[in-house]
Amino acid sequence: MSIRQRGVPSVEPSGPTDIPGEQLVLASASPRRRELLAALGARYATIASDAEERDDPVPDAVLAALPPLGLPRATHPSLLAWRKASHAAALAPGAVVLGADTIVVLGDEVLNKPRDPAHARRMLASLSGRVHTVYTGLCVIGKDEGRRMKDEDPDDPHKHHPSSFILHPYRIWLDLVSSAVEIAPLSEQEIADYVATGEPMDKAGAYGIQGLGGRLVRSVRGSYTAVVGLPLPDTHRMLRAAGVGGLHDPEQSYRRWLEQQEKEPMPWPPTLP
């Protein structure tokens, strides 16, 4: 487990940190999630842990609030996001904490990170020419202070947010975003060449849409940033609900992020931020 503030070296706290209560905390070490959250204009610290790999008991209120998903509960990305966020919230009392977790599902099989290059080649061959689903679960945790959304504006198209529940002393928001991703038909040589780059080895589903793996993707129906690992519109709504203000418009943030990545929006079908 480690903690990092933007521009500050990571440290290994054994207990609560000195992160101020008004600070936003990202419970993830993913550089892609850090980029996307920064694109929203958020100032934040990061706390990363292995909490999603644990099997500690989960409060009934959290289980009852999980968005529906026809997969084993242990793989539910919103539950895994809660595990990350709840661990970070214990280390940063008073801060608003954001957790996220992403899984790749083909049929009823969850495709995790490949064990070795041969496994990556088999995984990509199974995705070739087919549509699969990427689910990103979100969890936001903040101290229950009965606050309204900051900058609340009745004309704001992003004002709607998932319902929350109270688990003393925290208010918790959970959400689940799914996107359908179509992979182009791939030859054995194309698969071998991509695996040889090394990029698939730390990616669920053995590809990274924001990297070289984007060349394998024919279309995305739904949120592009959910496939990357942090759906900007939903993250924006949930953080606003938790009282985080000063965030940029998610669609403009998405386009600025694409420009930084030297990518163009996918033309067809229209892909959402």
N, C-alpha and C positions, 0 to 999 in steps of 0.2 A: 504494500500500500504506500502510496506517495502523494504528496500535495505540492502543487505548483501554482503560483500566481503569475499572471502574464508578466514576463520580464524578470521574474524572481526565481532563483535556483530551487529545485525541489528539495524537500526535507522529509524526514520520517517521524511524524508525531506519534507518541504513544498514547495520547489522550486528546481532549478537545484542543483545537487550534486557536490562534488569536485572530482568525478571520472575523471582521466586524459584522454585526447583525444585518447591516444593510447590503452586504456583499452578496452577489450571485455566485453560486458554486456549480461548476459542471462536474458531475460524477463520472468522468470518463477520461481515459488517456488517449483516445482516438484523435489523431491530428486532423482528420476530416471533420469531425464534430467541432473541434476547436475553430477551424476555419469558418464553418457555417455560422456558429454562434457569434463569432467576431463580425461576420458580414451583417448580422442584425444590429450591430452597433453596441452590443452588450459588453460591459466591463465585468470580468469574472476571474475567479480563481479556479483551479482544477484540483480535484481529489480523485485519485484512481485506486481501485482495490480489486480483489478477487471475489467480492461479495456475491456476484452472480453465480459463482461456482459452488456456493454453500447450500446447505439444505436446512438452515435454521427454520424453526416454526414460523408460519406466516399468520398474522392476525386475521380473524374471520372477516373483519370489515374490508380488508384489502382483497381477500379472495372473492367476496361478494361483489366488489366493484370492478373486477377485471372485465374488460370488454370481451364479448363472445369470440371464441376461436376454437375451431374443431381440431385441436391438437392436444397432446398431453400437457397438463398444466405445468409440468417442470420446464417445458420449452417455451412457455408463454412470454413473449418479449416484454409485455407490460409488467409482468411479475419480476422478470430479471431487471428491468429498469428500476422497479421499486426497491429491489435488494441493493442495487448500487446507490440509489438516492438516500435510502434510509441509513445506510452505513455512513455516508458522507454527512448527513444531517446530524448524526451523533457526534461527529468530530468538529462540526461547525455550528454550534447551537445558535439559533437566531437567524442564520442565513437562509436565503431561498436557494433550494438545491434542485438541479435538473439532472435526471438520469435518462438514458436511452439505451435500447438494445435492439439489434437487427438480426433477423433470421431469413434464410432463403428456403423456400419450400417448393418442391416439385412433386405434384400429386399429393400424397400424404407423407412424403419423406422430407425431413429437415436436413438440408445440406450444410454441414458445418465446414470448418476450414479443412483442407485436404491434409492427410497424414504425410504424404510424400508425393513426388512428381507423378508417379504412376496413378495414384489415387486422383490427383488433379486432372490428369488426362481422361480418366474414366468419367469423372464428374462433368467435365465440359462436353464430352461425347453424349452424355445423357441429356444435357441442356440444348444441344445443337438442334436448331430448327423448331424449337418448342417454346411454349409460353410457361413461365413459372411465376410465382408470387413472392414478393419481398414484403415482409412485415417489419415495421419499426414500432416498438412500444415506447411510450413516453411516461415519465412520472415527474411531477413537480411537488416538492414538499416545502411548506413554509409554516412558521409559527402562526397559530390561530389567534389573530388579533381582530377579527371581524372587519378587516379592511375591504373597502371597495377597490375596484380596478383603478389604477392611476390613469390619469388622462382620459377618463371615460367620456366617450362622445357618442351620442345616440346615432349619429350619421356614419360612424366608423364601420366599414364592412367587416372588420376583424374583431368586432366587439363580442361576438358569440364565443363561448368557450365551454369545454366539458364541465359537467357538474362535478362538484367536489364533495368530499366527506371529511369529517373530523375524526382523527385518531389521536386523542389527547397526548401531548399538547399541540399537535400539528394538524394543519389542513392539507389534504392530499388530493391531487388531481392525477387521473390516469387516462391515457388515450392509446389507441392503436390505429396505425395508418398502413394501408396495404396498397401496393402498386403491382400491376401486371407487366412483366418484362418479357419481351420476345427476343430470343437469341437467333441470329441468322444461321443458316446451315453452314457447318464448319467441316472442312476436310481434316484428315488426320494430320497433314502437314501444318495446317493453320493452328490446330490445337497444340502440336508439338512445339511450334515456334513461340506461341504465347507462353506456354509453361516454361520454356527455356529462359524467358525473361526474369523468372522468379516472382513476378507480381502475384500470381494466383495463390502462393503458398500461405499467406496470412489473411486470405479473404474468404468469408463464408460464400459457398457456391463456387469457389475457385476463380472468381473474376472480380475486378474493381471497375465499376462503370465510370468513375471519375479519372481513371488512368488509361493505360493501353487497352484494357478490357472494354472500354466504351466502343471500340471499333467492332466488337462482336455483337453489339446490341442493335437490333433492328428497330425496336420501338419500346416506349414506356407509356402505359396507360395509367395515369395517376400522378403521384408526386415524384419528381426526379430526385429531390433532395432526401426523400424518405429512403430511396434506394442507396443513396450515398451514406445515410445513417442518421440524419436529423431533419425531419420535415419542417421547413421554415414557417409556413403558415400556421401549423398546429402548435409549434413551439412558441411562436409569437403570441397566439391567443392564450396559451396556458401561463406564460410568464406574465402577461398583462393581468390575468386573473389573480395571480399571486402577488400583484402589486409592483411588479418591475416596470418602470417607465423608461422613456427615452429611447425606445427601440425604433429602428428603421422599418419602413414598409417591407413586408416579406418578399413581394414580387420584385421590387427594385433591388433588394438585397440579393436575390437569386440571380438577377441579370448582371449585377456587378461582380458577383462571385464567378459566374460563367466567363465574363471577360477576363478576370484574373487567371482563370484556368485555360484561357485561349480556346474556349469552346463556344459553339452556337447552340441555341435552344433546338431541341429535336423538332422537326417540322411537322411530322404526321405520325400518329394522331397528335393533336395539341397536347403537350406535356405540361403539367402544372408545376409550380415551384416545389 
